[in-house]
Amino acid sequence: MSILVENLSYSYGRKQVLKELNFSLTAGFNVLLGPNGAGKSTLFSLLTGLFETGYGEIKICNVDLIEQKRSALRLMGVVFQQSTLDLDLSVKQNLLYHASLHGISPVSALKNIEPILEQLQLSERLNDRVRQLSGGHRRRLEIARALIHQPKVILLDEPTVGLDTDSRGLIIEHVRGLAHELGICILWATHLMDEVSGDDELILLDKGQVRAQGRCDRLCDDNDTKNVFELYHKLTSSVELM
């Protein structure tokens, strides 16, 4: 099991934002879908160790995130909603700086992601300053950077926010391909229903609760809906969206 969450709850003061979440994910492309305010970013903060778990358990590849935090974090790569790139450094410098934090030599680091750089069309941009890149290419760089230490799990928190439709489509296509080619677990958080395909593993989160989990097309069949749009509105229509 790549990610295991059991009875996970979290509150900001008296306001409970996650309520007894239970789900498990394996290698492949997994989508966390929910409206703004559903609790997706709070969940990501817990999964990445930025927040301490209030109640419940999180395991990354069978490693307990609370008891063995460093070991669990080594297994993960993360792309946050807000960019964390240094705009004044080159693409290569951003990659190598991140690699050094993981104790990886420059030669090994570039070797680890050489095919990924090719696929993401970044190989010829290594010496360009990040400031010169488009928003779409910056996101691709963050994805490559997250893979530099060869993690088993990649978490992406609404990575296409602010990008145009073509860039969004290209990035999600690249990430789906990487999930299958590398045999890793991708958790892609979004509030955009057009980023979900029928064969994606889907977790539908709303008001801090899991409303449904499973392969998207099967969930649609089970709920007598034609597509993810109908599924989404059927399972959240009686719940006030935040």
Backbone as CSV, one residue per row, in Angstrom:
resi,resn,N_x,N_y,N_z,CA_x,CA_y,CA_z,C_x,C_y,C_z
1,MET,0.845,-1.185,0.000,0.000,0.000,0.000,0.885,1.242,0.000
2,SER,0.661,2.162,-0.954,1.499,3.352,-1.037,1.111,4.420,-0.015
3,ILE,-0.189,4.661,0.133,-0.682,5.609,1.139,-1.844,4.954,1.876
4,LEU,-1.764,4.980,3.190,-2.849,4.447,4.015,-3.233,5.500,5.041
5,VAL,-4.507,5.884,5.036,-5.040,6.863,5.987,-6.170,6.201,6.754
6,GLU,-6.080,6.241,8.076,-7.100,5.592,8.903,-7.585,6.534,9.997
7,ASN,-8.900,6.732,10.034,-9.559,7.506,11.089,-8.905,8.873,11.300
8,LEU,-8.577,9.538,10.223,-7.853,10.810,10.297,-8.817,11.983,10.462
9,SER,-8.631,12.720,11.531,-9.431,13.923,11.796,-8.495,15.074,12.129
10,TYR,-8.954,16.293,11.834,-8.133,17.458,12.150,-9.039,18.658,12.358
11,SER,-8.668,19.488,13.339,-9.456,20.676,13.657,-8.562,21.889,13.774
12,TYR,-9.104,23.052,13.364,-8.489,24.335,13.647,-9.273,24.926,14.812
13,GLY,-8.739,24.807,15.992,-9.504,25.231,17.156,-10.732,24.350,17.305
14,ARG,-11.893,24.987,17.317,-13.142,24.238,17.466,-13.732,23.802,16.128
15,LYS,-13.131,24.275,15.030,-13.668,23.943,13.710,-13.012,22.671,13.174
16,GLN,-13.803,21.642,13.007,-13.284,20.382,12.474,-13.302,20.444,10.946
17,VAL,-12.146,20.225,10.326,-12.054,20.339,8.867,-11.867,18.995,8.182
18,LEU,-11.406,17.995,8.907,-11.337,16.624,8.398,-11.993,15.710,9.417
19,LYS,-12.839,14.801,8.941,-13.656,13.993,9.838,-13.502,12.503,9.534
20,GLU,-12.650,11.846,10.294,-12.486,10.388,10.241,-12.302,9.882,8.806
21,LEU,-11.280,10.392,8.132,-10.983,9.948,6.767,-10.367,8.561,6.787
22,ASN,-10.838,7.713,5.877,-10.276,6.382,5.683,-10.140,6.124,4.187
23,PHE,-8.904,5.908,3.724,-8.707,5.517,2.332,-7.312,4.928,2.167
24,SER,-7.137,4.194,1.091,-5.828,3.621,0.769,-5.591,3.768,-0.727
25,LEU,-4.326,3.985,-1.099,-3.960,4.191,-2.491,-2.760,3.330,-2.842
26,THR,-2.751,2.845,-4.083,-1.631,2.066,-4.577,-0.975,2.818,-5.738
27,ALA,0.041,2.207,-6.335,0.737,2.839,-7.450,-0.240,3.139,-8.593
28,GLY,-0.009,4.254,-9.274,-0.882,4.670,-10.364,-1.313,6.111,-10.161
29,PHE,-2.230,6.565,-11.000,-2.696,7.950,-10.957,-3.984,8.031,-10.156
30,ASN,-3.930,8.728,-9.034,-5.067,8.877,-8.128,-5.444,10.346,-8.019
31,VAL,-6.729,10.633,-8.071,-7.206,12.021,-8.027,-7.971,12.268,-6.734
32,LEU,-7.597,13.356,-6.056,-8.349,13.844,-4.905,-9.168,15.032,-5.394
33,LEU,-10.460,14.833,-5.551,-11.347,15.851,-6.114,-12.243,16.422,-5.029
34,GLY,-12.374,17.742,-5.034,-13.281,18.373,-4.089,-13.313,19.864,-4.303
35,PRO,-14.386,20.522,-3.871,-14.485,21.974,-4.043,-13.473,22.696,-3.170
36,ASN,-13.249,23.965,-3.461,-12.409,24.768,-2.588,-13.001,24.764,-1.182
37,GLY,-12.159,24.528,-0.189,-12.634,24.464,1.181,-13.029,23.076,1.629
38,ALA,-12.820,22.077,0.771,-13.216,20.707,1.123,-12.287,20.079,2.151
39,GLY,-11.061,20.604,2.261,-10.087,20.029,3.182,-8.880,19.434,2.481
40,LYS,-8.781,19.634,1.161,-7.691,19.019,0.388,-6.319,19.518,0.847
41,SER,-6.170,20.823,1.002,-4.867,21.372,1.393,-4.502,20.982,2.822
42,THR,-5.495,20.910,3.692,-5.222,20.443,5.061,-4.752,18.999,5.044
43,LEU,-5.393,18.188,4.234,-4.978,16.792,4.107,-3.550,16.703,3.588
44,PHE,-3.213,17.517,2.586,-1.849,17.508,2.054,-0.839,17.949,3.113
45,SER,-1.206,18.924,3.925,-0.304,19.378,4.985,-0.051,18.272,5.996
46,LEU,-1.039,17.445,6.240,-0.869,16.305,7.132,-0.026,15.215,6.476
47,LEU,-0.302,14.941,5.197,0.436,13.886,4.487,1.912,14.231,4.332
48,THR,2.227,15.522,4.245,3.619,15.942,4.053,4.315,16.297,5.361
49,GLY,3.630,16.111,6.476,4.252,16.359,7.768,4.319,17.814,8.171
50,LEU,3.699,18.720,7.402,3.691,20.132,7.774,2.815,20.367,9.003
51,PHE,1.738,19.601,9.109,0.887,19.607,10.291,1.065,18.284,11.015
52,GLU,1.020,18.328,12.327,1.018,17.092,13.100,-0.390,16.497,13.058
53,THR,-0.460,15.188,12.963,-1.757,14.519,12.905,-2.530,14.751,14.197
54,GLY,-3.762,15.224,14.065,-4.599,15.415,15.243,-5.028,14.081,15.813
55,TYR,-5.785,13.355,15.017,-6.238,12.020,15.400,-6.142,11.132,14.163
56,GLY,-5.729,9.903,14.352,-5.680,8.968,13.244,-4.267,8.575,12.883
57,GLU,-4.151,7.874,11.752,-2.879,7.286,11.357,-2.633,7.506,9.873
58,ILE,-1.380,7.798,9.531,-0.960,7.920,8.137,0.269,7.062,7.939
59,LYS,0.238,6.220,6.906,1.406,5.416,6.561,1.755,5.646,5.093
60,ILE,3.052,5.803,4.829,3.567,5.940,3.475,4.409,4.713,3.186
61,CYS,3.937,3.869,2.276,4.621,2.602,1.968,4.899,1.830,3.249
62,ASN,3.899,1.736,4.107,3.945,1.003,5.375,4.844,1.631,6.429
63,VAL,5.307,2.860,6.196,6.111,3.579,7.189,5.226,4.611,7.877
64,ASP,5.147,4.543,9.207,4.298,5.455,9.972,4.853,6.873,9.921
65,LEU,4.036,7.802,9.453,4.478,9.182,9.273,4.777,9.878,10.596
66,ILE,4.105,9.490,11.662,4.324,10.120,12.959,5.541,9.524,13.655
67,GLU,5.614,8.219,13.694,6.689,7.558,14.433,8.007,7.544,13.681
68,GLN,7.954,7.531,12.335,9.170,7.484,11.514,9.089,8.560,10.434
69,LYS,8.980,9.799,10.879,8.700,10.914,9.966,9.759,11.057,8.883
70,ARG,11.036,11.048,9.237,12.090,11.244,8.243,12.090,10.137,7.198
71,SER,11.919,8.919,7.655,11.897,7.781,6.720,10.716,7.881,5.776
72,ALA,9.568,8.310,6.297,8.369,8.443,5.462,8.540,9.560,4.443
73,LEU,9.118,10.687,4.875,9.279,11.834,3.972,10.266,11.545,2.853
74,ARG,11.252,10.676,3.113,12.208,10.310,2.064,11.530,9.575,0.914
75,LEU,10.385,8.979,1.196,9.666,8.204,0.187,8.763,9.072,-0.680
76,MET,8.684,10.375,-0.348,7.736,11.259,-1.015,8.413,12.372,-1.793
77,GLY,7.752,12.795,-2.870,8.076,14.033,-3.564,6.815,14.880,-3.549
78,VAL,6.973,16.198,-3.464,5.807,17.065,-3.303,5.878,18.250,-4.265
79,VAL,4.742,18.555,-4.885,4.577,19.783,-5.663,3.454,20.570,-4.993
80,PHE,3.830,21.670,-4.343,2.853,22.464,-3.614,2.075,23.376,-4.568
81,GLN,0.942,23.876,-4.069,0.103,24.757,-4.879,0.852,26.035,-5.241
82,GLN,1.583,26.589,-4.287,2.393,27.784,-4.531,3.798,27.366,-4.940
83,SER,4.337,27.992,-5.961,5.660,27.629,-6.455,6.742,27.899,-5.412
84,THR,7.721,27.018,-5.338,8.847,27.176,-4.411,10.174,27.230,-5.170
85,LEU,10.123,27.548,-6.452,11.335,27.657,-7.253,12.040,28.986,-6.991
86,ASP,13.363,28.990,-7.150,14.135,30.225,-7.096,14.212,30.781,-8.516
87,LEU,13.537,31.887,-8.757,13.407,32.428,-10.107,14.729,32.915,-10.680
88,ASP,15.684,33.272,-9.824,16.945,33.828,-10.299,18.018,32.773,-10.553
89,LEU,17.718,31.525,-10.211,18.623,30.425,-10.522,18.185,29.766,-11.822
90,SER,19.093,29.031,-12.434,18.755,28.299,-13.659,17.964,27.047,-13.311
91,VAL,17.419,26.429,-14.346,16.712,25.155,-14.171,17.641,24.144,-13.511
92,LYS,18.849,24.031,-14.028,19.825,23.070,-13.497,20.177,23.378,-12.048
93,GLN,20.381,24.630,-11.717,20.736,25.006,-10.352,19.609,24.687,-9.371
94,ASN,18.375,24.929,-9.781,17.236,24.564,-8.922,17.214,23.065,-8.659
95,LEU,17.449,22.285,-9.693,17.437,20.827,-9.543,18.566,20.352,-8.633
96,LEU,19.765,20.875,-8.845,20.916,20.400,-8.084,20.875,20.851,-6.630
97,TYR,20.328,22.030,-6.393,20.168,22.472,-5.005,19.239,21.524,-4.250
98,HIS,18.119,21.180,-4.882,17.177,20.253,-4.260,17.829,18.889,-4.041
99,ALA,18.601,18.433,-5.022,19.284,17.144,-4.896,20.248,17.150,-3.720
100,SER,20.952,18.270,-3.532,21.918,18.345,-2.439,21.248,18.204,-1.077
101,LEU,19.997,18.660,-0.968,19.260,18.518,0.287,18.987,17.055,0.610
102,HIS,18.970,16.233,-0.432,18.765,14.788,-0.247,20.094,14.028,-0.242
103,GLY,21.207,14.762,-0.282,22.513,14.112,-0.263,22.860,13.409,-1.557
104,ILE,22.329,13.909,-2.683,22.562,13.289,-3.988,23.565,14.138,-4.766
105,SER,24.566,13.490,-5.334,25.586,14.216,-6.094,24.987,14.775,-7.382
106,PRO,25.589,15.833,-7.935,25.076,16.413,-9.186,24.992,15.402,-10.323
107,VAL,26.016,14.559,-10.459,26.022,13.568,-11.541,24.865,12.587,-11.379
108,SER,24.694,12.069,-10.168,23.612,11.106,-9.912,22.252,11.754,-10.076
109,ALA,22.146,13.005,-9.634,20.866,13.703,-9.697,20.381,13.842,-11.134
110,LEU,21.248,14.314,-12.005,20.857,14.510,-13.398,20.627,13.180,-14.105
111,LYS,21.392,12.179,-13.720,21.198,10.852,-14.308,19.833,10.286,-13.905
112,ASN,19.448,10.523,-12.655,18.171,10.012,-12.150,16.984,10.508,-12.968
113,ILE,17.067,11.753,-13.424,15.889,12.338,-14.086,16.128,12.685,-15.553
114,GLU,17.200,12.185,-16.123,17.479,12.500,-17.533,16.303,12.170,-18.447
115,PRO,15.713,10.946,-18.353,14.572,10.658,-19.232,13.341,11.494,-18.905
116,ILE,13.201,11.884,-17.645,12.060,12.707,-17.243,12.187,14.113,-17.815
117,LEU,13.403,14.641,-17.800,13.642,15.960,-18.393,13.330,15.948,-19.884
118,GLU,13.682,14.839,-20.541,13.369,14.704,-21.968,11.863,14.713,-22.181
119,GLN,11.166,13.924,-21.398,9.716,13.806,-21.553,9.009,15.131,-21.264
120,LEU,9.519,15.864,-20.275,8.900,17.132,-19.901,9.414,18.303,-20.734
121,GLN,10.252,17.984,-21.717,10.793,18.995,-22.641,11.568,20.090,-21.906
122,LEU,12.421,19.642,-20.969,13.233,20.568,-20.193,14.731,20.406,-20.453
123,SER,15.113,19.380,-21.175,16.540,19.091,-21.373,17.287,20.259,-21.996
124,GLU,16.631,20.935,-22.920,17.299,22.041,-23.610,17.148,23.369,-22.868
125,ARG,16.486,23.326,-21.707,16.274,24.564,-20.939,17.093,24.565,-19.645
126,LEU,18.019,23.629,-19.478,18.740,23.480,-18.217,19.475,24.740,-17.790
127,ASN,19.999,25.481,-18.737,20.784,26.673,-18.401,19.965,27.960,-18.408
128,ASP,18.673,27.844,-18.691,17.801,29.024,-18.664,17.419,29.373,-17.229
129,ARG,17.333,30.640,-16.934,16.833,31.040,-15.626,15.344,30.727,-15.544
130,VAL,14.916,30.331,-14.367,13.512,29.964,-14.180,12.602,31.141,-14.510
131,ARG,13.077,32.339,-14.273,12.289,33.540,-14.563,11.900,33.617,-16.045
132,GLN,12.686,32.956,-16.899,12.422,32.995,-18.342,11.392,31.950,-18.781
133,LEU,11.032,31.060,-17.888,10.115,29.982,-18.251,8.665,30.423,-18.147
134,SER,7.822,29.796,-18.951,6.379,30.004,-18.835,5.871,29.309,-17.578
135,GLY,4.633,29.623,-17.197,4.043,28.976,-16.028,3.995,27.468,-16.166
136,GLY,3.678,26.988,-17.377,3.608,25.550,-17.613,4.950,24.876,-17.461
137,HIS,6.012,25.499,-17.986,7.350,24.921,-17.867,7.854,24.967,-16.419
138,ARG,7.461,25.983,-15.672,7.847,26.024,-14.257,7.226,24.863,-13.498
139,ARG,5.967,24.555,-13.819,5.314,23.422,-13.161,6.012,22.112,-13.540
140,ARG,6.393,21.980,-14.790,7.112,20.775,-15.215,8.422,20.646,-14.452
141,LEU,9.097,21.770,-14.244,10.345,21.746,-13.488,10.104,21.284,-12.054
142,GLU,9.035,21.756,-11.444,8.737,21.331,-10.072,8.437,19.840,-10.006
143,ILE,7.789,19.317,-11.039,7.524,17.877,-11.093,8.827,17.094,-11.220
144,ALA,9.721,17.556,-12.114,11.026,16.900,-12.274,11.812,16.956,-10.966
145,ARG,11.782,18.102,-10.309,12.497,18.262,-9.041,11.968,17.306,-7.975
146,ALA,10.652,17.117,-7.955,10.050,16.220,-6.961,10.451,14.761,-7.179
147,LEU,10.897,14.449,-8.407,11.260,13.065,-8.742,12.754,12.788,-8.622
148,ILE,13.537,13.798,-8.269,14.987,13.684,-8.371,15.570,12.665,-7.393
149,HIS,14.898,12.415,-6.274,15.399,11.434,-5.310,14.680,10.078,-5.450
150,GLN,13.988,9.909,-6.575,13.316,8.653,-6.924,12.348,8.170,-5.840
151,PRO,11.371,9.013,-5.509,10.397,8.652,-4.470,9.404,7.599,-4.957
152,LYS,8.694,7.031,-4.014,7.647,6.052,-4.315,6.272,6.696,-4.427
153,VAL,6.153,7.908,-3.878,4.874,8.621,-3.834,5.113,10.078,-4.223
154,ILE,4.241,10.625,-5.089,4.291,12.039,-5.445,2.940,12.671,-5.107
155,LEU,2.989,13.774,-4.343,1.787,14.513,-3.992,1.790,15.842,-4.733
156,LEU,0.696,16.156,-5.420,0.588,17.413,-6.169,-0.691,18.131,-5.741
157,ASP,-0.525,19.289,-5.123,-1.652,20.037,-4.581,-2.113,21.097,-5.579
158,GLU,-3.165,20.786,-6.325,-3.729,21.682,-7.339,-2.622,22.305,-8.200
159,PRO,-1.837,21.477,-8.877,-0.649,21.961,-9.587,-0.931,22.765,-10.851
160,THR,-2.165,22.762,-11.339,-2.450,23.478,-12.588,-3.162,24.807,-12.364
161,VAL,-3.291,25.226,-11.105,-3.953,26.503,-10.813,-3.226,27.642,-11.527
162,GLY,-3.974,28.459,-12.263,-3.414,29.606,-12.946,-2.855,29.331,-14.326
163,LEU,-2.869,28.068,-14.762,-2.333,27.732,-16.076,-3.450,27.717,-17.121
164,ASP,-3.061,27.948,-18.378,-4.049,27.903,-19.455,-4.447,26.454,-19.736
165,THR,-5.514,26.276,-20.485,-6.083,24.943,-20.725,-5.082,24.004,-21.382
166,ASP,-4.345,24.477,-22.380,-3.375,23.618,-23.067,-2.273,23.166,-22.129
167,SER,-1.756,24.081,-21.313,-0.698,23.721,-20.361,-1.213,22.721,-19.338
168,ARG,-2.437,22.922,-18.866,-3.025,21.989,-17.905,-3.107,20.591,-18.502
169,GLY,-3.593,20.529,-19.748,-3.744,19.233,-20.403,-2.420,18.516,-20.592
170,LEU,-1.382,19.242,-21.014,-0.068,18.643,-21.226,0.536,18.131,-19.927
171,ILE,0.412,18.909,-18.862,1.018,18.515,-17.586,0.339,17.284,-17.017
172,ILE,-0.980,17.258,-17.031,-1.669,16.102,-16.472,-1.401,14.852,-17.309
173,GLU,-1.247,15.017,-18.627,-0.897,13.889,-19.492,0.496,13.364,-19.148
174,HIS,1.458,14.269,-18.941,2.812,13.872,-18.565,2.807,13.109,-17.242
175,VAL,2.080,13.628,-16.266,2.089,13.022,-14.928,1.421,11.655,-14.947
176,ARG,0.336,11.513,-15.701,-0.290,10.186,-15.840,0.716,9.196,-16.427
177,GLY,1.458,9.626,-17.451,2.449,8.751,-18.055,3.535,8.362,-17.080
178,LEU,4.010,9.324,-16.278,5.063,9.037,-15.304,4.588,8.040,-14.245
179,ALA,3.340,8.163,-13.833,2.800,7.247,-12.818,2.903,5.805,-13.284
180,HIS,2.565,5.576,-14.547,2.570,4.205,-15.062,3.972,3.745,-15.454
181,GLU,4.759,4.634,-16.039,6.103,4.254,-16.467,7.022,3.968,-15.289
182,LEU,6.902,4.767,-14.226,7.788,4.624,-13.078,7.209,3.724,-11.995
183,GLY,5.941,3.375,-12.119,5.316,2.503,-11.128,5.209,3.153,-9.761
184,ILE,4.915,4.465,-9.740,4.804,5.182,-8.477,3.357,5.598,-8.237
185,CYS,3.094,6.000,-6.995,1.762,6.459,-6.614,1.704,7.975,-6.748
186,ILE,0.791,8.441,-7.567,0.544,9.877,-7.736,-0.780,10.220,-7.059
187,LEU,-0.752,11.236,-6.207,-2.002,11.786,-5.669,-2.120,13.218,-6.158
188,TRP,-3.090,13.440,-7.033,-3.287,14.715,-7.729,-4.538,15.375,-7.162
189,ALA,-4.368,16.471,-6.425,-5.516,17.164,-5.841,-6.006,18.248,-6.790
190,THR,-7.318,18.336,-6.967,-7.885,19.329,-7.871,-9.332,19.621,-7.500
191,HIS,-9.817,20.787,-7.923,-11.245,21.077,-7.840,-11.838,21.150,-9.241
192,LEU,-11.025,20.794,-10.252,-11.443,20.874,-11.650,-11.852,19.493,-12.162
193,MET,-13.130,19.339,-12.433,-13.637,18.025,-12.821,-13.135,17.563,-14.178
194,ASP,-12.739,18.502,-15.063,-12.265,18.091,-16.377,-10.852,17.497,-16.328
195,GLU,-10.234,17.473,-15.144,-8.932,16.843,-14.996,-9.047,15.374,-14.602
196,VAL,-10.279,14.881,-14.494,-10.514,13.499,-14.083,-10.934,12.665,-15.283
197,SER,-10.307,11.492,-15.439,-10.678,10.539,-16.491,-11.390,9.339,-15.878
198,GLY,-12.114,8.627,-16.726,-12.909,7.505,-16.244,-12.107,6.410,-15.582
199,ASP,-10.851,6.199,-16.022,-10.053,5.114,-15.445,-9.161,5.577,-14.301
200,ASP,-9.316,6.830,-13.842,-8.572,7.309,-12.678,-9.172,6.744,-11.396
201,GLU,-8.310,6.476,-10.430,-8.785,6.174,-9.084,-9.145,7.504,-8.431
202,LEU,-10.346,7.601,-7.909,-10.884,8.875,-7.449,-11.257,8.829,-5.974
203,ILE,-10.870,9.891,-5.255,-11.381,10.145,-3.914,-12.150,11.454,-3.996
204,LEU,-13.422,11.420,-3.670,-14.260,12.618,-3.690,-14.401,13.120,-2.257
205,LEU,-13.823,14.298,-2.008,-13.798,14.870,-0.662,-14.675,16.111,-0.612
206,ASP,-15.513,16.200,0.408,-16.333,17.392,0.577,-16.658,17.574,2.051
207,LYS,-16.573,18.834,2.507,-16.838,19.138,3.920,-15.993,18.254,4.838
208,GLY,-14.765,17.956,4.414,-13.857,17.196,5.261,-14.162,15.726,5.373
209,GLN,-15.032,15.213,4.484,-15.388,13.804,4.517,-15.236,13.174,3.140
210,VAL,-14.884,11.892,3.114,-14.802,11.158,1.857,-16.215,10.733,1.460
211,ARG,-16.683,11.259,0.315,-18.026,10.919,-0.159,-18.019,9.658,-1.024
212,ALA,-16.881,9.400,-1.683,-16.779,8.206,-2.525,-15.312,7.945,-2.822
213,GLN,-14.971,6.665,-3.021,-13.626,6.307,-3.444,-13.686,5.082,-4.340
214,GLY,-12.915,5.111,-5.422,-12.851,3.977,-6.333,-12.551,4.458,-7.739
215,ARG,-12.548,3.527,-8.676,-12.327,3.912,-10.067,-13.498,4.764,-10.543
216,CYS,-13.196,5.874,-11.192,-14.215,6.872,-11.511,-15.386,6.293,-12.300
217,ASP,-15.104,5.526,-13.369,-16.207,5.016,-14.179,-17.085,4.038,-13.404
218,ARG,-16.487,3.272,-12.496,-17.278,2.354,-11.680,-18.138,3.104,-10.669
219,LEU,-17.585,4.177,-10.097,-18.368,5.005,-9.183,-19.560,5.625,-9.900
220,CYS,-19.342,6.022,-11.155,-20.445,6.581,-11.942,-21.533,5.534,-12.163
221,ASP,-21.117,4.313,-12.497,-22.097,3.229,-12.707,-22.852,2.932,-11.414
222,ASP,-22.122,2.836,-10.308,-22.740,2.495,-9.028,-23.724,3.559,-8.571
223,ASN,-23.484,4.795,-8.973,-24.350,5.895,-8.537,-25.309,6.350,-9.636
224,ASP,-25.404,5.538,-10.707,-26.329,5.821,-11.802,-26.120,7.219,-12.380
225,THR,-24.841,7.541,-12.629,-24.496,8.817,-13.237,-23.674,8.547,-14.498
226,LYS,-23.704,9.480,-15.436,-23.045,9.275,-16.729,-21.572,9.650,-16.727
227,ASN,-21.184,10.586,-15.885,-19.810,11.080,-15.889,-19.480,11.695,-14.536
228,VAL,-18.218,12.172,-14.408,-17.768,12.701,-13.124,-18.527,13.971,-12.744
229,PHE,-18.992,14.740,-13.729,-19.760,15.945,-13.436,-21.054,15.583,-12.701
230,GLU,-21.771,14.605,-13.251,-23.019,14.176,-12.605,-22.744,13.533,-11.251
231,LEU,-21.692,12.728,-11.180,-21.324,12.075,-9.918,-21.038,13.120,-8.847
232,TYR,-20.250,14.093,-9.204,-19.851,15.150,-8.277,-21.079,15.868,-7.721
233,HIS,-21.966,16.283,-8.636,-23.128,17.049,-8.194,-24.130,16.176,-7.426
234,LYS,-24.203,14.916,-7.760,-25.120,14.044,-7.037,-24.668,13.832,-5.598
235,LEU,-23.365,13.645,-5.423,-22.854,13.324,-4.093,-22.578,14.552,-3.238
236,THR,-22.559,15.726,-3.860,-22.315,16.939,-3.068,-23.484,17.913,-3.118
237,SER,-24.538,17.612,-3.879,-25.617,18.575,-4.074,-26.362,18.879,-2.789
238,SER,-26.400,17.911,-1.866,-27.117,18.144,-0.609,-26.213,18.744,0.456
239,VAL,-24.936,19.021,0.066,-23.965,19.565,1.011,-23.599,20.971,0.564
240,GLU,-23.609,21.905,1.476,-23.246,23.287,1.135,-21.768,23.340,0.791
241,LEU,-21.445,23.828,-0.410,-20.057,23.939,-0.829,-19.421,25.173,-0.217
242,MET,-18.174,25.024,0.263,-17.453,26.136,0.864,-16.611,26.829,-0.169
